[in-house]
Amino acid sequence: MQEIAEGVYLESAYPGVKVALVAGGERVLGLDWPLRVEDGRAWLAQMGQFGRPSYVALLDHHPDRVLGARMLDLPLLAHHVTRTIMSSWPDSFKGNTHPRGAACDRIKRVTGVSRAVPTLTFSDRMSLFLNDQVVRFLHRPGPAPGAMWVELAERKVLFIGDAVTVEAPPFLSDADLRVWLEALDELRLHPYREYTLVSARDGVIERQAINAMARFLRKVEVRLRRLLSDGGEGELQGYAEELAADFGAKGAALERDVLRLRVGLQDMLNRLRPEEA
């Protein structure tokens, strides 16, 4: 576990997303949750070393970060769109039903998904007070319609969810590329130029990763326009392979990245051409 600021810790040991905790006095806030139940139990025990686990915030609705939260008897906090999306899900989940190049693809079958639906929501922004820590939740769609950032202004730390990925491509199925690019522009401005930025997929990131992500999203835009203008999907696999090459993976990791991008591009096309979905 890595301490990235006073009372702020990041854990990278679990598959899916990197989870974090914010300790404030006697209470502890969790950010995202491990996918596997056994990992969730271990993480809950770790949180308990810093105080009483009191809340868990889910930074969007991706199954990698929310499915494991069904084990919790704690208030779950998220944007209201995240709640709406998750409320529409069936109560069971099978990862191989719709593989997406994610850690959750390995889940054979789980039930009780409805227990992971957030109970505390907000629309634009919300603040939570943990003794001397003020935690701000900011709606920042782009990667997902209910995506949010978590800001610790006093510690100059910003958790940005899936807004920037470094080692592997982002998930595109629910993306709004224009809004996403605007969010990346915001990260370049004051006050965030002075913050430690934490990606849910890669941990603490360097500033150049923002520019690399923006370049990648613009490439995705170009490929989408071509697919739409061609009126067909024959190039979908080729474009996914081309985009995956930006991340330099090999073997099974490359296959995962190509699947992630192919599924994401297909889902975006389905949304842009709903009459053909």
Secondary structure, DSSP 8 states (H G I E B T S, - for coil): -EEEETTEEEE--SSSS-EEEEEETTEEEEES--SSHHHHHHHHHHHHTTSEEEEEE-SS--HHHHGGGGG--S-EEEEHHHHHHHHTS-SEE-GGGS--SSGGGG---EE-GGGGS-SEEESSEEEEEETTEEEEEEE--SSSTT-EEEEETTTTEEE-TTS--SSS----TT--HHHHHHHHHHHTSTTGGGSEEEETTTEE--THHHHHHHHHHHHHHHHHHHHHHHTS-TTHHHHHHHHHGGGT--HHHHHHHHHHHHHHHHHHHHHHSGGG-
